[in-house]
Amino acid sequence: MDVFERMMNRRRCVKTMLALGAGLLAGVRPVRGAEPPPRARVAVVRTGDRAKGVEQALAQFDLTDFKGKSVALKANYNSADPFPASTHPDTLLALALALKGAGAGPMTLVERSGMGDTGSVLRKMGAYRVAETAGFEVVVMDGLGEDGFVRETPPGTHWKRGFLLERHFAEADKVVQTCCLKTHQFGGHFTMSLKNAVGAIAKYDPGNGYNYMSELHSSPLQRTLIAEISQAFRNDLIVMDGMSAFVDGGPHRGTEVSINAIIAGTDPVAVDAVGVAILRMYGTTPEVGKGRVFDQEQLRRAAQAGIGASGARDIELVPVGAEAPDFVKRIRKELNA
C-alpha cells in the first residue's frame, strides 16, 4: 500500500467518524433491535398463605444459579418483638427450604440485633428452631473479632471511616435477605431491604472501639448512610414479608395493618420503592408520604450510587394471584405520582 492510498484510507475513516458523530448529535435513533436496559423485576403476590406466597414469589425468578453456591442469609431480628417487627419464622423457613430445593450449598444466617442481645432475640423469635429444621448455620455478630469483618469504604461514601461488613456477606457466593415492611421512627423513616443491611455491619470496631451506630444515629445524613451500605452489601435475592405492616412507629412497634402481600426482587431500591408505595396506599407518616417515592432520601442516594432503580420507569411489576393485578395498579399509581 503506497503513501497516497494510506492517506485516502485515513481520510475516509475520519469522514466516517465525523458522520457518525453528526448523526448522534442530530438525534439519530439507535439501531432497531438493540436491547433496552434491563428493568428491575419485582414480584407482587397477594395471598393469605405466607409460606405459599413466598413460594409463588420465588417462582418468578430463576434460582438455578444458586446450585452448589454458599449463601449468606440476612433476616430482620433487630428486637425480640413479633412480626412485623421481626422476621416471621414461617417466612424464614419457606425461604430457606426454597433455596435448598434449588440446590443451594451451605447457608449461614448472620445477625446483629440493635435492640437487645442477639442470641436471646434469635432464640425468642424461633430462628434457631428454623435453622435446625432447614439445616443452616447461625452466626451471632456480637463479640466477633477483627477477623470476622471486612473493611469497606465505598466510593463517595459519607461514612467517616467506612464501615465493617460481616465477613460472610463479603465472601459468600450469594447473599439473600428477607425484610419486613414498616416505618422507622428513629430517623430512618422506613425500614425495608436497604435499612435491613445495617444489621450486617459492625456496631463498633473491635480494633479501636469506634462506634459506627453512634455515627449513624447522630448524623443528619442518616438515611444517606443507610443507603450507602448496599454499595458493599450484595442482594442476589430479596423477600419482603408484607402480610402486615407498621404504617407508623416502628421498627419494634407501631400501628399494624393487614396487607396480605409478599414482595420479591433482586434490586433493593426497586423493592423498597414498592414498599414505600404500599405504605402510602394504607396511610403512613408525613415523612414517608412526602414528595415523590424516589425523592425519599434512602432511595435517592441508593439510585445515585448505582445500587438499583433510579425511577418508577425502571421497575417491572409482576402480579401473582387473582387479586394482584388491581393491587399492582394501585402500586404503579403511587410510584408514578
N, C-alpha and C positions, 0 to 999 in steps of 0.2 A: 504494500500500500504506500503510494507516494505522499509527499507533503501536502499537495493540493487536496487529495481525497480525504486525508485525515482532517484538514481544516473544514471541509464541507460536512463531514460527519459530526464534528463538534458543533457547527452552526445549526444543523438540523436538530441536534439534541437540545441546544439552548432554545430554539424556537418551540420545540415540543413542550419543554418545561414552562416557558412563558405562556403558552396557550392553555396548559392545564391550570396554571395559577390564575389566569384571567377567567377561566370557566368557574373556578371555585369562588372568586370574588363576585362573579355575576350571579351566583346562587344556583349553579347547575346542580340538579338533584343527584343523589347517589345512584350507583348502578342498580337497576331493578333486580330484585332478588337478594340484595345484600341483607345480612342478618341484623335485625334490630337488637338493641341492647337487651339483655335478659331482664325480666321482671321478677320481683320478689314474690314468690308463691306463698300465699297464706291460706291454709285450710280452715274453714269455719264450720264446726259441727254443732248442730242443735240436737240435744238428746237429754233424756232424763236418766240415762245409764252412764255413769262416769267411766267405768272400765271399757265399755263398748265404744264410748265416744273417743277415748284415747286410741283404741284400735282402728277406728274408722279414720281418724285424723292422720295417723301414721301411714295408712294405706294409700294416702295421696302422694307419698314420697318414696323414692327408690332407696331402699336400705341395703341393697346388695353390697355396697362398698364398705359396710360395717363388718363383713365376714372376716373373722380372724383378727380384727383390729382391737387394740386396747382402748378402753373407754373411760374417761373421767366424767363422773356424774355430779351435777350441782343441783340440789333442790333448795327449798326455801324453809330453813329452820332457824330463823332469827330469834324466835322465842318459843316458849312452851305453851303457846296458845293455839287452839284448834283452828282448822281450816275455816275461812280463807286467810287466817293469819299465817298458817304453816301448811306445808305440802300435805295433802291427804294421803294416807298410806295406800289407798286403792289406786291412786294416780301413779305413785312411785312404782308399785308392783306391776301395774299394767305396762308402764314404760319399760321397765327392766325386762319383763318377760318378752315383750315385742323385740327388744334388741337381741335377747338370747335366741329368739326364734329366727332372727335374721343372721344368726351365726356369729354374733359379736364375740370377741375374745374376752380376756379378763376385764372386769368392770370394778371401778372403785368410786364409792360415794365419799366426797370430801366436803367437810362442813366447818363453818365457824359461826357461832351464834353471837349476835350483838347485844342480846338482852337476856343473858343467863349463861350458865355453864353448858358448853356444847354437848358433852356426853350425856348429861341429865336431860337436856332438851330432846336429843335423839331418842333416848330411852322412853321418855314420856310420850313422844309423838309416834312411837311404833316403828321408827326407822330400822332399828336393829332386827326386829322381827321380819320386816320385809327383806332385809339383806340376807337373813338366814334362809328364807323361803326361795328367793330368786337367785341366790348364790353369788353375791358380790361382796367385796370388802368395804370396810368403813374406816376412814381416816379422820380423826379429830384434829383440827389445826391448833387448838390450844396447846401451848407448850412445845411446838415444833421448833427445832433449832435452825440455824442459818442454812444448813444443807437441805431443809425442807422447802426452800423458796428459790425462785429465780428473780433477780432484779430486772425490772422493766422500766425503761424510760422512753415512751413512745415519742415520735417526732411532734414537736409543737405542743407537748403536754403542759398543762398548768399545774401539775403536781410539782411541788418544790424540789423533791428528791426522787421523783419517780415513785415506784411502789414495788412491793414484793408480792409476786404471784406464786401461789402454792404450786409446787413442782409438778404434780400430776396434770394440772391444767396446761402447763407449758410443754410437757413431754408426751402425753397420751396421743395415740393416733387420732382419736375422735373426742370431742367434748360435747356433752349433751346436758341440757338443763331443763328442769321443769319449774315454772314460776307460778305465782298466784296473780290475781287481778285485784288491785286495791290502790287506794290513795296512800299518801305518806305525809303525816302532819309535822314531821320534824325537818322539813326543808327540801326533801326530795320531790314533793308534790305528788308523784305517783311511783309505785314500786312494782316493776314487772321484770322483764328479762335484763335490761341494762342495769337496773338497780340491784338485781339479784347477784350480779357479778362482784359487787362489793364484798360479799361473803367469801370470795375466792382469793382475796388479798389479805396480807398480814395486818393485824390490829396495830402491832408495833414491830420495830426492827429488833430481832433477837440479839444483834450485834452491838447496837448502840442505844437501844431503848426508844428511838424516835417513834412517836405515836402518830400513825397515819390517820387513824379515825379522828383524833383531835384536829388534825389539819383539815380533814374533810368536813366535819360538822361545824367548824368555826369559819369556814371560807364563804365569802359572798358568791363564789363560783362553784358552790357545792354540786349543782346539777351538771355543770360542765365537767367537773372532776369525775362524777359518776359515769358519764358517757365515755370518757377517755379510757377507762379501764378496759373496755371492749376493743380497744386497739391491740391489746395483748391477749385478751380472753377470747378464744375461738368459739364459734357457735356452729356446730355441724347439724344440730337438731334442737329445736325448742318446742316444748309443750306447755302452753299456758292453760291452767285449770280455771275456767270461768263458770263453773257450775253455780257459784255465787261469788259476790264481790263486796268489798268495802267501798262505798261511794263517797265516804268521808272518813276522817280519822285515819287509822292505820299507822304503823303496819301491824300492830298487835290486836287492836280492836277498833270498831267503828260501826257505822250503820250498814247492816248487811242486807243485800237484795239478791233474790234468786234470778239467775240468768240462763242456766242450763246450756252452757256452751263450752266447747273445747276448741282452742285455737292452736294451730301448729305451723311452724315455718322454719326457715334456716337463717333468716335475716332479722336480727334483734330490733332494728329500727322499724321495720315493717310490722312485726308482731306487736311491738309496743304502741305503734300508731293505731293499730286496730283496737288495742286495749283501751287507749285514751278515747277513741271514738265511742266505744261501748259505754264507758263511764259517763260520757256526755249524754248518751241516749237515756240513761236512767237518772240523771240529775246528780251533779257532783259538786266539788268545791269550786269557788271562784277561780282559784289558781289553775286548776285543770280545765275549767271551762272557758278560760280566756283566750281570745285570738284564734288563729287557725291551728289545727292539730300540729302541723310541722313547725309552728312557732314556739312550741314547748322547748325549753332550753335543753333538756336531755336529748330530744330528737334532733334539734337543730345542730347541736355540737357534734353528735354522732354522725349526722349526714355530712357535715363539713369535714370530718376526719376520715371520710370514706368507709365508714363501718357498715353502712347499709343504704336503704332507700332515701332519696332526697325529697320525695314528694308523693302525693297520692297517685300520680300517674305511674309511678314505679311499682305499684302493688297490684298483683293479680289475686283477687279474692275467689276462692273455690268453695262454694256452698255444698254442704253434705247433710242430707236429711231433708224430710218433707218440708219443715218449717224454715230451713236455712236460706232459701232464695230471698224471701221477704226481709229476713234479718240482715242479710248481706247488703240489700238495697239501702237499708237504714244506715248501715256502717259506711257505705260508699258516700251517702249524702253528707254524713258528718265529716268524712275525710276531705270532701270537696268543698265544704262550706268555707 
